[in-house]
Amino acid sequence: MNTKKLLNSQTFERKVTQLKTVAHPARLLILWYLKNNPHTPVHKVAEAVGLPAGIVSIHLNNMRHKDIVQRKRKGKEVGYSVNESVMKELQRLSLLDLS
């Protein structure tokens, strides 16, 4: 990982915000489901994770605005997927040894 890029305060703060967003039990469950089932509409995610569609929609919009998930419209349906590049960055950052 490029340390100079990581230490840029705006980049670092954005990554911290993304990590905080992901560190929520419902969001982790939603991300796990989407990782295994990309391009899934809200109602199917809600059914699979056992949460109301309105709550899932709020979580997905929160994560979308932070670039954690992406959405793609196909006709009348909107499917959500994990933003793989962002998740890889967050995974590397969360495993960073600061000692």
N, C-alpha and C positions, 0 to 999 in steps of 0.2 A: 504494500500500500504506500502511496506517495505521502510522506509525512508532511511536506510543505502544504499539500492540498488539504490534508486533514486538519492542520493547524490554522488554516484560514478561518477566522472567527465566524464568518457567516456560514460557511460550509459546515463547520463543526456544530454550530447551534442548530442548523437544519437537521443534521443527523441525530443529534440528541433529541430533538422534537419528534423525529420519526421513531426513534427507539422507544420513547415514552408512549407514543401512540400504539405501537405494536404490543407493548407490555400490558395488555388488558386481556383478561381471560376470554371474553367473547370475541375480541378481534383476533386473538391467536387461533381460536377455533375456526373462525371464518377464513383466515388465511390458510390454515392447514387444509380446509376443504377445497378452497380455490386452487391451491397448489396441485391438488390431485384431480380437480375438475374445472379446468379453465373455461372461460366464456360462458359462465353460468348466470342466469338471471336471478334477481333478488329472491323471488318466491321459492325457487328451488334451493337456494342457499339456506333460506330460513327454515324450510322443511327439513333439510338435512341436519342442521345444527340445533334444531329444536328451539328457535327463538322467533318471536313475532316478526313478520316481514318489515314492519315499520322500524323496529329497532335495528334490524340487519341493514336496512337502507341508510339509516343514520350513521352507523359504523362504516359502511362502505363509502359514503360521501365524505366522511371525515378522513378516511385513508386515501381516497382519491385526491382530495385537495392537498395532500402531503406526498403525492406521487407514489404511494405504497401499492395501490391497485390502479388498474386501468379499466376503462369501459369501452365497449364497442357495440354499436347499434347494428342489429340485423333485422331489417323490417321494423316491426313494432316492438321487438324485444331488445333489451339492453343487457349484454353479458359482461360480467366482471372477471378479471384475471389478475394474478399477482404480477407486479412489475419486477421481473426477475433481476434486472440489473441493480435496482435499489435494494432488494432483499439481500443480494450477495454482498453489497457494500455494508449493510447493517449487520449482517452476520460476521463479516470480518472485523468490524468495529467492536461488536459486542464480545468478541473473543480476544481482543487486544490485551496483551499483558503489559500492564502499566507499572510493574514492579521494577 
